[in-house]
Each structure stands twice: as structure tokens, then as C-alpha cells.
Amino acid sequence: MNPRYLSKRVVALKPSGIRKFFDIVATMDDVISLGIGEPDFITPDPILQAGIHSLQKGDTHYTSNAGRLDLRQSVAEHLYGLYGVRYDPECEIIITVGVSEALYLAMTALLEPGEEIIIPTPCFVSYQAEAILAGGTPIELPTFVKDGFQLRPQAVEDAITPRTKAILIAYPNNPTGAVASRQTLLDLAQIAEEHDLIVISDELYDQLVYGVQHVCFSSLPNMCERTILLGGFSKNYAMTGWRIGFAAAPAGLLKGLLRIHQYTIMSAPTTAQAAAVEALKNGKRHVEAMRVEYDRRRKLIVNGLNQLGMTTIEPHGAFYAFPSIIATGMDDETFAQKLLDEERVAVVPGSSFGAGGAGFVRCSYATAYEKIEEALQRMEKFMRRYG
Ligand SMILES: Cc1ncc(COP(=O)(O)O)c(C=O)c1O
């Protein structure tokens, strides 16, 4: 098809660096992939069975646009139980096709053409594209390893212009594994209030933290009223393929998201909603078992990478290590390509995640312990040649 028919918005989108790389990986044998951003675990069995059961009993129809009320009630109870935040399941929660859809809804509902959204980077690859698709302007704000990839409040202040509508934060962070401190979030809350900004808070990995506490942004004083909280099931419950998540926000805002969802999606997958009800009801111990295993792998990979001279700050959340490859003198794309070609280990170049990611690579430890051991051995050979 002739690209001249495509809208300028779409033509302007850069293809995802990750996809390009993994299309190559898929054609190669004997690769150990530390590149995939999803749990290697299969969805815990009771959750799986709930989905199967829902199909078997003929639950193959649409649900209400906002999602099953009992699921919205469970999400509300879950958020209240974990963080003490109150959302009305009738009008302040919507069930979405993953956080991916929720991001699209939030950006489209908020941004007028030319309005800016501040996006700290390195970050999940979709944020900038979603802002552009929504007609807005993403403003990248790099974070730095010397700050443990925490946001600097002053840098946020400096990035604000009369066109700034919102800021998007994502902790625990993909790709750095950083978890924001309460103080950083309180400083950000003050800035949001002073400049009347909406905060989109992507908390998809909230239950995957190690030795620290996750702070839910909307639980901070006065923040519920200006936060669109995004959460989901993909990572915590190993449910990426089910495509299910949620957004929670004050009714006036949520109404906007719901309107777009209603016309574009109709309702999130019914089977996945049944599974998600079970996940919230009985999933806790399964999440904990997976979290404990991730933690064991986290220690292995972080120690291993540091010993190889790939300096890695301790990631306190999600399932990613983000080592520096500066010792090799290569840029991150060359490093990833050579490591793949010569040792058959796949990692993701840090620059795919935006400004601040250059000079790093993302290594996922949502990969079996033994595979991580083997990957480290292969990387040791590589670093002996180039480190
Ligand atoms: C930070 C972050 N947000 C959102 C997503 C999308 O998740 P979902 O599967 O819920 O659409 C991902 C997936 O990797 C992610 O890492």
C-alpha cells in the first residue's frame, strides 16, 4: 500500500527497536534470551482454570463496557488493601486490554494537539508513541545512573512549559528496575499540585519489589484527584497473553477514558476478566512464590554482571537488570549485536528505551536460573575479549 495514504502521525512513529532485534533473534538457534519483558512462568493453575471454566460454562459474551462489576469491586478492594486508596468500582475503575490500552486511553483522553506530556526515560518503549498517536507531544526527561535512575524534582520543574498537561511515571521501572522513593514521589506530588498537572502512574510491576516498599502514587496526600493509576495482571500474575489490566481515576477523568474504550474496544476479553477475578481472590501466594524466585535470579545476575565489569546498580523492582557496557567502548546497539552474533546471548540495547538509556543494556531475569548462569558464562568469554 502506498504510504502516502497513511496519516503523518503514523508515518512519524519510529519502529520499535526491540521488535527489530527480536525478529532477528527468532531466526537463530541456541540463543539464551535475556531480552524478553515477560514472565517465563505459565499463569498459575487456579487462574488458568478460572478462565477455562468460564469458557466451558458458556461465558463467551461481551461484558459491560467498564468490565465485570465484581472484577472492578475486586480491583477496588485490592488497591484499598495494599495502599489504602479508595476507588468507587461503579465509576472510578475500568477494565482494559492490558496497561497498553489503558495508556492509550489516558493519553487520548487528556492531550489536545500540541499539549505536552513529560516522560522520564529510560522507559517502556510505547510511551512516546502513544503520546504522539494521541496528538500530544512527548517531552523526554532523562534520568541518570548516578541518581539510581530516580527523577530529579528540579529537572521536572525545568521541563514544565505552559503547554504541559501531564507527567507519566512508571515505578517499579522498566528497564532500570528503579523503585521511586517516597520522598521523590512527594516532591513530584508538590510539583503536580503547584502546576496543576495530571500524573499518569504506570504501576504494572507494583508487587514485584525486593527489600523495599512500593508507594502507590495516588495514595499520597491530595494525589488521588489528579492521578490516573494504571495497573494490571501481565507481570505480577504472569498473564501477559490474557491481555487484561485496569485504570483507576476520579470519575470525571475516568468518564473520558471509558468513552474512548467504549468506541474502540467495547469490553476487555471476558475470559481474561474471569481469570483476573480469581487472580485477585487467590493469587497472592502464587505472586509471592514467583517474586521469591525472581529475587534469587536477581541476586545471581546483578552479582554476575558486576563481576564481569558490567557495572549494575541494584534493581529493587520489576525483573530487569540494567548494566553499563561502557567498559567495552562499544555503543549499546553494537554491544547487543556482537553479543548475539558471537555468544548467542540476547539483551536489549538501552537506547531503545529513550534518552538516558544509551551505554546500557537491559537484561531480563524473568528467565530460568540455569539459563542465567549459562548466559553469564557466555558473557564472561565476551567480556574477556572486549572488557
Ligand atoms: C512499564 C510497562 N507498562 C506497560 C506494559 C504493557 O503491559 P500490558 O501487558 O499490561 O499491556 C509493559 C510491558 O512490558 C511495561 O513494561
Ligand as a Chemical Component Dictionary entry (heavy atoms), coordinates in Angstrom:
data_LIG
# 
_chem_comp.id                   LIG 
_chem_comp.type                 NON-POLYMER 
_chem_comp.pdbx_formal_charge   0 
_chem_comp.three_letter_code    LIG 
# 
loop_
_chem_comp_atom.comp_id 
_chem_comp_atom.atom_id 
_chem_comp_atom.alt_atom_id 
_chem_comp_atom.type_symbol 
_chem_comp_atom.charge 
_chem_comp_atom.model_Cartn_x 
_chem_comp_atom.model_Cartn_y 
_chem_comp_atom.model_Cartn_z 
_chem_comp_atom.pdbx_ordinal 
LIG C1 C1 C 0 6.089  -0.475 32.255 1  
LIG C2 C2 C 0 5.163  -1.202 31.356 2  
LIG N1 N1 N 0 3.929  -0.714 31.169 3  
LIG C3 C3 C 0 3.042  -1.342 30.376 4  
LIG C4 C4 C 0 3.375  -2.505 29.708 5  
LIG C5 C5 C 0 2.305  -3.192 28.883 6  
LIG O1 O1 O 0 1.733  -4.173 29.648 7  
LIG P1 P1 P 0 0.344  -4.915 29.370 8  
LIG O2 O2 O 0 0.711  -6.330 29.075 9  
LIG O3 O3 O 0 -0.437 -4.772 30.648 10 
LIG O4 O4 O 0 -0.300 -4.238 28.229 11 
LIG C6 C6 C 0 4.642  -3.068 29.881 12 
LIG C7 C7 C 0 5.031  -4.303 29.179 13 
LIG O5 O5 O 0 6.187  -4.677 29.107 14 
LIG C8 C8 C 0 5.570  -2.398 30.726 15 
LIG O6 O6 O 0 6.794  -2.880 30.956 16 
# 
loop_
_chem_comp_bond.comp_id 
_chem_comp_bond.atom_id_1 
_chem_comp_bond.atom_id_2 
_chem_comp_bond.value_order 
_chem_comp_bond.pdbx_ordinal 
LIG C1 C2 SING 1  
LIG C2 N1 SING 2  
LIG C2 C8 DOUB 3  
LIG N1 C3 DOUB 4  
LIG C3 C4 SING 5  
LIG C4 C5 SING 6  
LIG C4 C6 DOUB 7  
LIG C5 O1 SING 8  
LIG O1 P1 SING 9  
LIG P1 O2 DOUB 10 
LIG P1 O3 SING 11 
LIG P1 O4 SING 12 
LIG C6 C7 SING 13 
LIG C6 C8 SING 14 
LIG C7 O5 DOUB 15 
LIG C8 O6 SING 16 
# 
